[in-house]
Amino acid sequence: QVQLVESGGGLVQAGDSLRLSCAASGHTSSTYTMGWFRQAPGKEREFVAVITAVTWSGSSRYYADSVKGRFIISRDNAKNTVYLQLNSLKPEDTAVYYCAEHYSGSYYYVRSYGVWGQGTQVTVSS
């Protein structure tokens, strides 16, 4: 079955950068729309970014307003890996970050994704 494994999280200071990785196995991630979500303690899981399946015209990228201009989602098809570059990090970015494989429906909703990784912790100090 499909398995997603996140890595790259850590403890950083406000203003720092971090790159998260989501390694996929059991499928070719380029043929799937892949998303990143995050969940802070006591809060619901929220959409962060998504990159659509690769087509002749490439992939499209969409971001939550809270991270637009700071985060970049990308993919390395040869490595079957999706990345999330986190720049200009803020304390409010502190959360467990999850990657997920889109199944059906709006890219912005948790319920639209069928496979999830176990998450990687990102902690941003002030």
C-alpha positions in Angstrom: 0.0 0.0 0.0 1.0 3.6 -0.3 3.2 4.9 2.5 4.3 8.5 3.1 7.1 9.4 5.4 7.8 13.0 6.5 11.2 14.3 7.6 13.1 17.5 8.1 11.4 19.0 11.0 13.2 20.6 13.9 13.6 23.4 16.3 14.5 26.8 14.8 14.3 30.5 15.6 11.9 32.9 14.1 13.0 34.0 10.7 14.9 30.8 9.9 14.2 28.4 7.1 13.5 24.7 7.0 12.8 22.1 4.3 10.4 19.3 4.9 10.4 16.1 2.8 7.7 13.6 2.1 9.0 10.4 0.7 6.4 8.2 -1.0 6.5 4.5 -1.6 4.0 2.2 -3.2 3.0 4.7 -5.9 4.5 7.3 -8.1 3.8 10.6 -6.4 4.0 12.6 -9.7 0.8 11.0 -10.8 -1.0 12.3 -7.6 -1.9 15.6 -6.2 0.0 15.9 -2.9 -0.7 18.2 -0.1 0.8 19.5 3.1 -1.2 20.1 6.3 -0.3 21.1 9.8 -1.8 20.8 13.2 -0.9 22.8 16.3 -1.7 21.6 19.8 -5.4 22.0 20.5 -6.2 23.0 17.0 -7.7 21.3 14.0 -5.5 20.2 11.1 -5.3 22.9 8.5 -4.3 23.1 4.9 -0.9 24.5 4.1 0.0 23.8 0.4 -0.7 21.5 -2.4 0.9 20.6 -5.7 -1.1 18.9 -8.4 -0.3 15.8 -10.4 2.2 16.3 -13.2 0.7 16.8 -16.7 2.1 18.0 -20.0 1.9 21.5 -18.7 3.5 20.8 -15.3 2.0 21.1 -11.9 0.0 23.9 -10.2 0.6 25.1 -6.7 -1.8 26.5 -4.1 -1.1 27.9 -0.7 -3.0 28.9 2.4 -3.1 32.7 2.9 -1.1 32.3 6.1 1.9 30.9 4.3 1.7 32.5 0.9 5.0 34.1 -0.1 6.9 32.2 2.6 6.4 28.5 1.8 7.1 26.7 -1.4 5.9 23.3 -2.3 7.8 21.3 -4.9 8.6 17.8 -6.1 11.5 15.7 -7.2 9.9 13.0 -9.4 13.1 11.0 -9.7 13.1 10.6 -5.9 9.4 10.2 -5.6 9.5 13.0 -3.0 7.5 16.1 -2.3 9.1 19.0 -0.4 7.9 22.0 1.5 10.3 24.8 1.9 9.5 26.9 5.0 11.0 30.4 4.9 10.7 33.3 7.3 9.3 31.1 9.9 7.1 32.5 12.7 6.2 31.1 16.1 2.7 30.5 14.9 4.0 28.1 12.3 4.8 25.7 15.1 2.9 22.5 14.4 3.2 18.9 13.3 3.4 19.0 9.5 1.8 16.2 7.5 1.9 15.3 3.9 -1.0 13.5 2.3 -2.2 12.0 -1.0 -5.2 13.6 -2.5 -8.2 11.4 -3.2 -11.2 13.5 -4.2 -12.7 16.8 -3.6 -11.4 20.3 -2.6 -7.6 20.5 -2.1 -8.2 22.6 1.0 -10.1 20.0 3.1 -8.6 17.2 5.2 -11.5 14.9 4.1 -10.3 15.1 0.5 -7.1 13.2 1.2 -6.9 9.4 1.6 -3.4 8.6 2.7 -1.4 10.5 5.4 2.1 10.4 6.7 2.8 10.3 10.5 4.0 13.9 10.5 7.2 15.8 11.4 7.4 18.4 14.2 8.3 22.0 13.4 9.0 24.2 16.4 9.7 27.9 15.9 11.0 29.9 18.9 10.5 33.6 19.4 
